[in-house]
Structure formats: structure tokens, C-alpha cells
Amino acid sequence: MTAVEETRLPGVGIRHDFVTGAGKRIGMLSHFSGRRELLIYDDRDPDACREIVELDEDDTRLLAELLGADHVAEHLIGLQQSLKGLAIDWLPVEAQAAGADAGGAARDVGLVGEAGVSVVAVIRAGEPVPAPPARFALRAGDTVVVVGAPQAIRQALARLRGE
């Protein structure tokens, strides 16, 4: 049986990694918000991801059905339920997000008021901006670190995607 390495990422979620029979390292990052990312690691650098595939709830369910639900999926569901409604997530700002090209602030994009999340930090060009002021202008390519209820984080993600 293949060994699964579990890494708890405080405030983020849990990452499960394993090496396939063919020698490829893959993983699944399960964010506390419910968002999932399939991680495909680089063959030359086992700590770097070659590709990250974001999965929504429907994608996750379908993939689990195709692969056969197992104890890891059940464990993750239990973990999410034990968080008492609070999650933190890193959300990418897409070019089509309202106001992102025009330098709209998180408040203008609808994150803080309408989506109901708190913006903890913005990561721009690899540099963190902790506790950005209310008028801090977001740009496409930024990553916004938010805290809130999982549903609020999903709404914030949709706004940052321009949906």
C-alpha cells in the first residue's frame, strides 16, 4: 500500500502527498474553506509544483467517485466540520475582477462588505503587505489572504474571478 504523507498547514488546511507506482509525486491541498487543489510536483524538484489544478466542489465529488471514496475524504469532511465556521484562504485576483485593472480596493471589489471576509494581507510580486489599509488598490496577479466563513470565502473567490 502506498504511504500518504499528511501535512497540517495551520490556518490553511491539510495537504496529502504520495508517490505513485510510476514514481510521480502528487498531492491534494484541502483548504479549510472547502476549496481543493490537486498538486503535481516537478520531477526535478520534489518540493516545487509543476502544476496546480483547482477543483470546485463538483469536481472534487466527481473525482472522488471516479477514484472511489476513501478514508482520506471522510477525514477531510470531519476536519472541515470541526472548524466551527472559520477559515483562511489565499485567493488570486484575476484580471477580470471588478476594479482590479483600475486599482479597485478590496472594499470596491465587494470583498469586505458584500462577501463578508476580512482581508488579512495582500501578496504582490511575492512580497506580503500585512493588514493592508481599506483603500489599498488590488491588481490582477495579487493574492489576497482572507479570513471568514467558508461560504463568504467562496463568494470572495467568485468576485476576484470576475464572476
ZIZI-V558187 format. One record per residue. PHI is phi in degrees with one decimal (999 if undefined). Layout:
# ZIZI-V558187
PHI ; PHI
This chain:
# ZIZI-V558187
999 ; -71.9 ; -79.8 ; -108.3 ; -94.1 ; -105.5 ; -124.3 ; -83.1 ; -112.5 ; -51.7 ; 78.2 ; -115.3 ; 160.3 ; -130.7 ; -112.4 ; -115.0 ; -125.3 ; -156.9 ; -108.2 ; -71.2 ; -59.9 ; -87.3 ; 89.2 ; -90.7 ; -95.5 ; -132.2 ; -153.0 ; -134.2 ; -100.9 ; -105.9 ; -74.3 ; -61.1 ; -73.2 ; 103.8 ; -71.5 ; -126.0 ; -133.0 ; -87.1 ; -108.0 ; -116.6 ; -81.7 ; -73.1 ; -65.1 ; -80.9 ; -131.1 ; -66.0 ; -96.3 ; -105.9 ; -88.8 ; -78.2 ; -152.2 ; -123.7 ; -109.7 ; -79.6 ; -118.1 ; -85.5 ; -60.2 ; -65.2 ; -59.8 ; -62.8 ; -62.2 ; -63.3 ; -62.0 ; -62.4 ; -64.0 ; -64.8 ; -87.7 ; 93.9 ; -58.4 ; -138.1 ; -65.6 ; -66.0 ; -61.5 ; -63.9 ; -62.3 ; -66.8 ; -62.4 ; -62.2 ; -63.5 ; -60.6 ; -68.5 ; -83.9 ; -84.3 ; 56.4 ; 83.3 ; -118.7 ; -142.5 ; -129.0 ; -150.8 ; -107.4 ; -115.1 ; -76.1 ; -92.8 ; -86.0 ; -61.2 ; -84.1 ; -63.8 ; -56.7 ; 85.8 ; -64.0 ; -71.8 ; -89.7 ; 77.3 ; -69.4 ; -79.7 ; -54.4 ; -65.1 ; -68.5 ; -74.6 ; 93.9 ; -72.8 ; -72.7 ; -77.4 ; -79.2 ; -77.2 ; 81.9 ; -110.4 ; -103.9 ; -88.0 ; -87.4 ; -162.7 ; -126.8 ; -108.5 ; -124.6 ; 52.1 ; 81.2 ; -108.4 ; -78.0 ; -118.3 ; -71.3 ; 43.8 ; -64.6 ; -65.4 ; -55.8 ; -95.1 ; -59.7 ; -80.4 ; -83.0 ; -130.2 ; -56.5 ; 99.5 ; -69.4 ; -120.6 ; -103.5 ; -94.1 ; -123.9 ; -126.8 ; 169.7 ; -68.7 ; -52.0 ; -64.0 ; -64.5 ; -66.7 ; -62.7 ; -64.4 ; -62.5 ; -60.7 ; -61.8 ; -64.6 ; -72.8 ; -90.9 ; 83.2 ; -86.9
